Amino acid sequence: MRSTETADLLRLAKSFYRSNLYVTEKQKSVAFFSGATVDTIVPVFELLSWARGLPTKIYKPDYGSYQQEILNPISNLYKSKIDIACFFMTPRDFNLKLPLGTNETQAEEYVARIVQQHIDLAKMIKKQLNVAVTLNTLPHMPLRPHGNFEAYLPGSSSSLINRFNQLLIQKAPKGISIFDLNFESQKYGLNQFWDDRFWFHSKQPIALGILGRVMHSYTAFVAAQFGIAKKVLVLDLDHTLWGGVIGDDGLEGIKLGEGDAEGEAYKEFQQYCLELKNRGVLLAISSKNEENNGLLPFEKHPESILKKNDFVTWRINWSPKGENIKEMANELSLGLEHFVFFDDNPAERENVRQLAPQVTVVEVPTDPTLYRKTLDDGHFFETTSISQEDLERSNMYQQNVARDRLSQSVTNIDDFLKSLEMKAVIQKFEPVSLPRVTQLINKTNQFNLTTKRYTLVETEEIMKNPKAIALSVRLADRFGDNGLISVFIGLMDEMTLNIDTWLMSCRVLKRQMEETLFDFVVNVAKSNNIQKIIGTYIPTEKNGLVKEHYSGLGFKLLKTDGKKQIYEYDIKSHVTKTHHIQIVETLEK
């Protein structure tokens, strides 16, 4: 959704509600807590979250009663099905004022009590509803009655807000995420962020003029709690990563680097893209060029920040870019909805919109000095954490491309699998791996039998459940470590194991990992006196890949319940499969 203007978004929201598009089975219930009126926020939030692939409906207490509702164990809040609880607070919700004579210690103790009370409310919801909770930093007010001396006064509003934000980030426990509303206010300016007219007349928390832009960022943050974010940034080359045309201007003629305003802008944009790559976003190229010309600046230009090995794949040819991106999606085993396309040429952008409409196409400005801001303002790659797997993701995908090319060069699949020298670690959920487990649960769509989603809090509860067989799988081969690639959750009920969740990264499809994991699960089930295993397949638009998964493992179809297919496996009939994966306790670095 391109518009960020609040008035446009409110008009669209009216049409949105009339169309009933927002009512779906996948709708998530968001409990929204604020000391202000949120009647204007709600329609904008629901519209923009739907546009990001997260249909929502808002549960909101009556004005001024959110604390009472949280503290009352029989309130409507605890009778409702809530998927996530979001606090949206401003300094007006806290009495952050102290006398002028307040010293550092008094100010620290005062703010610590307020922050702890706020976190305690969040923890109460987290415990009672077993959901993720989000809080936010506080934006500064645009008034300073003590002028620049505010910074020196421990009891001033400015100093207390700074302390509040620092303590909130330090003390927020696992399962509670922080939205940086303070940054949003700084980004757009305090005088634009606040409008006292709306506050005194209708208790609106922030200015209507800025609401749409803030909600674009906020809905991306909330969607990320459910694993909804883009994964791949596809970049053009000429006039996108450097000024000029490499095929015409040559290495010396393109604009890139210090000494030229335009060249510096391209260099800074490359730096921004590299930072995305370094924290787990995949970079790819789609450019109309000869391949050797297109790659030359990454290999030879002294000012190029990006290098050839920063890209997981590329299509540098004369084919339509929409078709190129489809090929890359197939190569990387990712859906087109995970791709963002950035190209200075409006005709190429339109080509991708028509040939690959699921791809997010950025409306790129003509001025390269605005490239970084434009990409950043899209909030496409929001994340809730950065794991070791994220840091290594680009290398993992590059290794996978190499594996696929090897598989295409051999004629015998058995020889190919043997040549990979695969090793797997299958282990119970552990605290250190839970963020990645949760991330995989919420991002995996294709090889996912039930497509259930769990928050970090919920996966932690599963880990502690003595009736759960909760396993994560890491896989490595001679090309490198694939990282954590599979999650299995089974719940034991007397002599039956019910498979709740079984998913796997498409990067390791057809490597015999599913058979290897199933053998392992059967052995664990036998040790717990399990006699049969029940597996459920719930079809979605994206998981047709695993339609025959259970029948392929020897399960028998027990019944069909609506769209669900329920299968049964008799453990006594199990025969261990032959595979080329060695199960080990640890993977050598």
C-alpha positions in Angstrom: 0.0 0.0 0.0 1.7 3.1 -1.2 -0.1 5.9 0.5 1.0 7.1 4.0 -1.4 10.0 4.2 -3.8 9.5 7.1 -6.8 11.0 5.3 -6.3 8.6 2.3 -5.9 5.6 4.6 -9.1 6.5 6.6 -11.1 6.7 3.3 -9.6 3.4 2.2 -10.5 1.8 5.5 -14.2 2.7 5.0 -14.2 0.8 1.7 -12.1 -2.0 3.3 -14.7 -2.5 6.0 -17.6 -2.4 3.5 -15.9 -5.1 1.4 -15.6 -7.5 4.3 -12.0 -8.4 3.1 -10.8 -8.0 6.7 -12.9 -10.9 7.9 -11.0 -14.2 7.3 -10.2 -17.4 9.2 -6.6 -16.2 9.5 -7.6 -13.0 11.3 -5.5 -12.3 14.4 -7.0 -10.7 17.5 -4.9 -7.8 18.8 -5.6 -6.4 22.3 -4.8 -2.7 22.1 -4.0 -0.8 25.3 -3.6 2.9 25.5 -4.4 5.8 27.8 -5.6 7.7 24.8 -8.5 7.4 22.3 -7.6 4.9 19.6 -10.7 5.1 17.5 -8.7 6.7 14.6 -5.7 4.3 15.1 -7.8 1.1 14.8 -9.1 1.4 11.2 -5.7 2.5 9.9 -3.9 -0.3 11.8 -6.4 -2.9 10.6 -6.1 -1.7 7.0 -2.3 -1.6 6.9 -1.8 -4.9 8.8 -4.1 -6.6 6.3 -2.0 -5.1 3.4 1.1 -6.7 5.1 -0.6 -10.1 5.1 -1.8 -10.0 8.7 -5.6 -9.6 8.9 -6.4 -8.3 12.3 -9.3 -7.3 14.5 -8.8 -5.1 17.5 -9.9 -5.7 21.0 -9.8 -2.4 23.0 -11.0 -1.6 26.5 -13.1 1.4 27.1 -11.3 4.7 27.3 -9.3 5.1 30.5 -9.9 1.6 31.7 -7.1 -0.5 30.3 -5.3 -1.0 33.7 -8.5 -2.0 35.4 -9.3 -4.5 32.7 -5.8 -6.1 32.9 -6.0 -6.3 36.7 -9.5 -7.8 36.8 -9.2 -11.6 36.3 -12.8 -11.9 35.2 -12.8 -9.0 32.8 -13.8 -9.4 29.1 -10.1 -9.4 28.2 -9.5 -12.8 29.7 -12.7 -14.2 28.2 -11.6 -13.2 24.7 -9.3 -15.1 22.3 -6.3 -12.8 22.0 -3.3 -13.5 19.8 -1.1 -10.6 20.8 -1.3 -7.7 23.3 0.0 -4.3 22.2 0.6 -1.3 24.5 0.7 2.1 22.7 1.7 4.6 25.3 2.9 8.2 25.4 4.4 10.3 28.2 0.8 11.5 29.0 0.1 8.0 30.3 2.8 8.3 33.0 3.3 11.0 35.6 6.9 11.8 34.6 7.4 14.9 36.5 9.5 15.6 39.6 10.5 18.8 41.5 13.4 20.8 40.3 15.6 19.8 43.3 15.4 16.1 42.5 18.7 14.3 42.5 20.0 11.5 40.2 19.2 8.7 42.7 15.7 9.9 43.4 15.0 10.2 39.7 16.4 6.7 39.0 14.3 5.1 41.7 11.2 7.0 40.7 11.4 5.9 37.0 12.4 2.4 37.9 9.2 2.0 39.9 7.1 3.3 37.0 8.9 1.0 34.4 8.5 -2.0 36.7 4.8 -1.4 37.2 4.4 -1.1 33.4 6.3 -4.3 32.8 4.4 -6.1 35.5 1.1 -5.3 33.7 2.6 -6.7 30.5 3.9 -9.8 32.3 0.4 -10.4 33.8 -1.1 -10.5 30.3 1.7 -12.6 29.0 1.2 -15.2 31.8 -2.7 -15.2 31.8 -3.2 -15.3 28.0 0.1 -16.9 27.0 0.7 -14.5 24.2 3.4 -12.2 23.0 3.3 -8.6 24.3 4.7 -5.4 22.8 5.5 -2.2 24.6 7.0 1.0 23.2 9.5 3.7 24.0 8.2 7.1 24.8 8.5 10.1 22.5 9.7 13.4 23.9 7.4 16.3 24.2 8.1 19.4 22.0 8.1 21.7 25.0 11.1 22.5 27.3 10.1 25.0 30.1 13.7 24.9 31.3 15.2 25.3 27.9 18.5 23.6 27.1 19.1 23.2 30.8 16.5 20.4 30.8 19.2 17.9 30.1 21.0 18.8 33.3 17.9 18.4 35.5 17.3 14.8 36.7 13.7 15.6 37.4 12.9 17.3 34.1 10.4 15.6 31.7 13.2 15.2 29.1 15.6 13.5 31.5 12.8 11.2 32.9 11.7 10.1 29.4 15.3 9.2 28.6 15.6 7.2 31.8 12.3 5.5 31.1 13.3 4.4 27.6 16.7 3.1 28.7 15.2 1.1 31.6 12.4 -0.3 29.6 14.8 -1.8 27.0 17.0 -3.1 29.7 14.3 -4.7 31.8 11.9 -6.1 29.3 11.9 -9.9 29.6 11.9 -12.5 26.9 8.5 -12.5 25.0 8.0 -8.8 25.3 9.2 -6.7 22.3 9.8 -3.0 22.2 8.6 -0.7 19.4 10.7 2.4 19.2 8.1 5.1 19.1 10.7 7.6 20.3 12.6 7.1 17.0 9.4 7.6 15.0 8.8 11.0 16.7 12.4 12.0 16.0 12.3 10.9 12.4 9.3 13.1 11.5 9.9 15.8 14.0 8.3 16.5 17.4 6.2 19.4 16.1 4.7 17.1 13.4 4.3 14.2 15.8 2.2 16.1 18.4 -0.9 18.2 17.9 -2.4 19.5 21.1 -5.7 20.4 19.3 -6.5 16.7 18.7 -5.4 15.8 22.2 -7.5 18.3 24.1 -10.6 17.9 21.8 -10.6 14.1 21.4 -7.7 12.6 23.3 -5.9 11.5 20.1 -2.4 10.3 21.1 -0.5 11.7 18.1 -1.2 14.1 15.3 -3.5 12.8 12.5 -1.1 14.2 9.9 1.6 11.8 11.0 -0.5 8.8 12.1 -0.4 7.0 8.7 3.4 7.0 8.5 3.8 5.8 12.1 1.2 3.0 11.6 3.1 1.8 8.5 6.1 1.2 10.8 4.0 -0.1 13.7 2.1 -2.7 11.6 5.4 -4.0 10.2 6.6 -4.4 13.7 3.5 -6.3 14.8 3.5 -8.4 11.7 7.1 -9.4 12.4 5.9 -10.9 15.8 4.1 -13.5 13.6 7.1 -14.0 11.3 5.7 -11.9 8.5 8.4 -10.0 6.7 10.2 -9.9 3.4 13.3 -12.1 2.8 14.8 -11.1 -0.5 15.8 -7.8 -2.0 16.2 -7.9 -5.8 18.3 -5.0 -7.1 18.9 -3.6 -10.6 22.4 -2.4 -11.4 22.7 0.6 -13.8 21.3 3.8 -12.1 20.5 1.7 -9.0 23.7 0.5 -7.5 25.8 3.0 -9.5 25.3 6.0 -11.8 25.6 5.4 -15.5 25.5 2.3 -17.7 28.4 -0.1 -17.1 28.1 -1.5 -20.7 28.5 2.0 -22.2 30.5 4.0 -19.7 32.9 1.3 -18.6 34.4 0.8 -15.1 36.0 4.3 -15.1 32.9 6.0 -16.3 30.2 4.9 -13.8 29.5 7.2 -10.8 30.3 5.4 -7.6 32.2 6.6 -4.5 33.8 9.7 -3.0 34.4 13.0 -4.9 31.0 13.0 -6.7 27.7 13.8 -4.9 25.8 11.3 -7.0 28.5 8.7 -6.7 28.5 9.1 -2.9 24.8 8.6 -2.8 25.1 5.2 -4.7 27.9 4.2 -2.4 25.8 4.9 0.7 22.9 3.0 -0.8 25.2 0.0 -1.3 26.3 0.3 2.3 22.7 0.2 3.4 22.0 -2.9 1.3 25.1 -4.6 2.8 23.8 -4.0 6.3 20.6 -5.6 5.4 22.5 -8.6 4.0 24.7 -8.8 7.1 21.7 -9.3 9.3 19.9 -11.9 7.2 18.2 -10.3 4.2 19.1 -12.1 0.9 20.4 -9.9 -1.9 19.9 -10.8 -5.6 20.3 -9.0 -9.0 18.0 -8.7 -11.9 19.6 -6.5 -14.6 19.5 -6.1 -18.4 23.2 -6.4 -19.1 25.8 -8.8 -20.3 26.7 -10.8 -17.2 30.5 -10.2 -17.4 29.8 -6.4 -17.6 27.2 -6.4 -14.8 29.5 -8.2 -12.3 32.6 -6.2 -13.2 32.1 -3.3 -10.7 31.7 -5.8 -7.8 35.0 -7.4 -8.7 37.1 -4.5 -9.9 35.7 -1.1 -8.8 37.7 0.2 -5.7 34.7 2.1 -4.3 32.1 -0.7 -4.6 30.9 -1.7 -1.1 29.0 -4.7 -2.4 31.0 -7.6 -3.7 29.9 -10.5 -6.0 29.7 -12.9 -3.1 27.2 -10.7 -1.3 24.5 -11.8 -3.7 22.9 -15.3 -3.4 21.9 -15.4 -7.0 21.5 -13.2 -10.1 19.9 -13.0 -13.5 22.0 -10.6 -15.6 20.5 -11.1 -19.1 18.0 -9.6 -21.5 14.9 -11.5 -20.3 11.8 -9.9 -18.7 12.6 -9.2 -15.1 9.3 -10.6 -13.9 10.4 -14.0 -15.4 13.9 -13.6 -13.9 12.4 -13.2 -10.4 10.2 -16.2 -10.8 13.3 -18.2 -11.7 15.1 -17.0 -8.6 12.1 -17.8 -6.4 12.2 -21.3 -7.7 15.9 -21.6 -7.3 15.8 -20.3 -3.7 12.6 -22.3 -2.8 10.9 -19.1 -1.7 7.5 -17.7 -2.5 7.3 -14.6 -4.6 5.6 -12.8 -1.7 8.9 -12.8 0.1 10.6 -10.7 -2.7 11.1 -6.9 -2.8 12.1 -5.4 -6.2 14.1 -2.2 -6.4 14.7 -0.7 -9.9 15.0 2.9 -11.1 13.2 2.1 -14.4 9.4 2.5 -14.1 8.9 0.3 -17.2 10.8 -2.6 -15.5 8.8 -2.0 -12.3 5.5 -2.3 -14.2 6.8 -5.5 -15.9 7.3 -7.1 -12.5 4.0 -5.9 -11.2 2.2 -7.6 -14.2 4.3 -10.8 -14.5 4.9 -11.4 -10.8 2.1 -9.5 -8.9 3.0 -11.2 -5.5 6.4 -9.3 -5.5 6.5 -6.0 -3.6 7.7 -3.4 -6.1 9.2 -0.3 -4.6 8.3 3.1 -6.2 11.9 4.3 -6.6 12.5 8.1 -6.8 14.5 9.6 -9.6 17.0 11.1 -7.1 19.5 8.5 -5.8 20.1 10.5 -2.6 16.6 9.3 -1.6 17.2 5.6 -2.3 18.1 4.6 1.3 15.3 6.6 2.8 12.7 5.1 0.3 13.8 1.5 1.1 13.9 2.1 4.8 10.5 3.8 4.9 9.0 0.6 3.4 9.7 -1.3 6.6 9.9 -4.5 4.5 12.5 -6.3 6.5 11.3 -5.8 10.1 12.6 -8.4 12.6 12.0 -9.2 16.2 15.5 -10.7 16.8 18.8 -11.4 15.0 20.0 -15.0 15.4 23.3 -16.6 14.4 21.3 -18.2 11.6 20.3 -14.8 10.3 23.9 -13.7 10.2 24.8 -16.8 8.2 21.7 -16.9 6.0 23.3 -15.5 2.8 26.1 -18.0 2.9 23.6 -20.8 3.5 21.6 -19.9 0.4 24.7 -19.5 -1.7 25.8 -23.0 -0.6 22.3 -24.3 -1.5 22.6 -22.9 -5.0 25.9 -24.7 -5.4 24.2 -27.9 -4.2 21.4 -27.6 -6.7 23.9 -27.0 -9.5 25.8 -30.1 -8.4 22.5 -32.1 -8.4 21.8 -31.0 -12.0 25.3 -32.3 -13.0 24.9 -35.8 -11.7 22.6 -38.5 -13.2 22.1 -40.7 -10.1 20.3 -39.1 -7.1 21.7 -41.7 -4.7 25.2 -40.8 -5.7 24.4 -37.1 -5.3 23.1 -37.6 -1.8 26.0 -39.7 -0.8 28.4 -37.1 -2.2 26.9 -34.4 0.1 28.3 -36.1 3.2 25.3 -35.0 5.3 25.3 -34.8 9.1 22.3 -33.9 11.2 21.8 -33.0 14.9 18.3 -33.9 16.2 17.7 -32.6 19.6 15.0 -31.4 22.1 14.1 -27.8 22.1 16.6 -25.8 24.0 16.3 -22.2 25.3 19.2 -21.0 23.2 17.5 -22.1 20.0 13.9 -21.1 20.8 14.0 -17.8 18.9 15.1 -19.5 15.7 12.6 -22.3 16.3 9.8 -19.8 16.7 11.0 -17.9 13.6 10.9 -21.0 11.5 7.5 -21.9 12.8 6.1 -18.6 11.8 7.9 -18.3 8.4 7.6 -21.7 6.9 4.6 -22.2 4.6 5.4 -24.8 1.9 6.7 -27.8 3.9 4.3 -27.3 6.8 1.7 -29.9 7.5 -0.6 -27.8 9.8 0.8 -24.2 9.4 0.2 -23.6 13.1 1.9 -20.4 14.4 3.4 -20.1 17.9 4.9 -17.1 19.7 8.2 -17.4 21.6 6.2 -17.7 24.9 4.2 -20.6 23.5 7.2 -22.5 22.1 8.8 -22.1 25.6 5.7 -23.7 27.1 5.9 -26.6 24.6 9.6 -27.1 25.6 8.5 -27.4 29.2 5.6 -29.8 28.5 6.6 -33.3 29.6 4.0 -34.8 27.2 5.6 -33.1 24.2 8.2 -34.5 21.9 9.6 -31.2 20.6 12.6 -31.5 18.3 14.7 -29.2 16.2 17.0 -30.3 13.4 20.3 -28.9 12.1 21.8 -30.2 8.9 25.3 -29.8 7.5 27.1 -31.2 4.5 30.4 -30.7 2.6 29.2 -27.3 1.3 28.5 -25.9 4.8 26.0 -25.7 7.7 22.4 -25.3 6.6 21.5 -24.2 10.2 18.2 -25.1 11.9 16.1 -26.5 9.1 13.2 -28.5 10.7 10.8 -28.5 13.7 8.7 -31.4 15.0 6.2 -31.1 17.8 4.2 -34.2 18.9 1.9 -34.5 21.9 1.7 -37.8 23.7 -1.8 -39.0 24.9 -1.5 -42.4 26.6 -0.3 -44.7 23.8 -0.9 -42.2 21.0 1.5 -39.5 19.6 -0.5 -36.7 17.9 1.7 -34.7 15.5 0.9 -31.0 16.2 3.6 -29.4 13.9 6.0 -30.7 11.3 7.8 -28.3 9.1 11.0 -28.1 7.2 12.9 -25.4 5.3 12.5 -25.9 1.5 16.3 -25.5 1.2 16.8 -29.1 2.2 13.9 -30.8 0.2 14.5 -34.2 -1.2 17.6 -34.9 0.9 15.9 -37.7 2.9 15.7 -35.5 6.0 12.0 -36.2 6.5 12.6 -40.0 6.5 15.6 -39.6 8.8 13.6 -37.5 11.3 10.6 -39.8 11.2 12.9 -42.8 12.0 14.2 -40.8 15.0 10.6 -39.9 16.1 9.5 -43.5 15.9 12.4 -44.6 18.2 11.5 -41.8 20.7 7.9 -42.8 20.6 8.7 -46.5 21.2 10.7 -45.6 24.3 7.6 -43.9 25.6 5.4 -46.9 24.9 3.6 -45.2 22.0 1.8 -47.6 19.7 0.4 -45.3 17.0 1.1 -41.9 15.6 -1.7 -39.6 14.3 -0.7 -37.0 11.7 -2.9 -34.2 10.4 -2.6 -32.4 7.0 -4.4 -29.1 6.8 -4.2 -27.8 3.2 -3.5 -24.2 2.5 -2.7 -22.2 -0.6 1.0 -22.8 -0.2 1.5 -26.3 1.3 0.3 -28.5 -1.5 4.0 -29.7 -1.6 3.3 -32.0 1.4 -0.1 -33.3 0.4 1.3 -36.9 0.0 3.7 -36.6 2.9 2.1 -39.0 5.3 1.0 -41.5 2.7 4.6 -41.5 1.4 5.8 -42.5 4.9 3.4 -45.3 5.2 0.5 -43.7 7.1 -3.0 -44.8 6.3 -5.8 -42.2 5.8 -8.1 -42.5 8.8 -10.7 -39.9 8.0 -11.3 -36.6 6.3 -12.7 -33.8 8.5 -13.7 -30.9 6.3 -10.4 -29.9 4.7 -8.4 -31.8 7.2 -6.9 -35.2 6.3 -6.1 -37.3 9.4 -3.7 -40.2 9.1 -2.6 -43.1 11.4 0.6 -44.9 11.6 1.1 -48.3 13.4 4.5 -48.3 15.0 4.7 -52.1 14.9 4.8 -51.9 11.1 7.7 -49.5 11.0 10.8 -50.4 8.9 13.8 -48.1 9.2 14.5 -46.3 6.0 17.9 -46.3 4.2 19.3 -42.8 4.0 22.6 -40.9 3.6 22.4 -38.7 6.7 24.6 -39.4 9.7 23.0 -38.4 13.0 25.6 -36.8 15.3 25.5 -35.0 18.6 27.2 -31.8 17.4 28.3 -30.2 14.2 31.9 -29.4 13.8 32.7 -25.8 12.9 
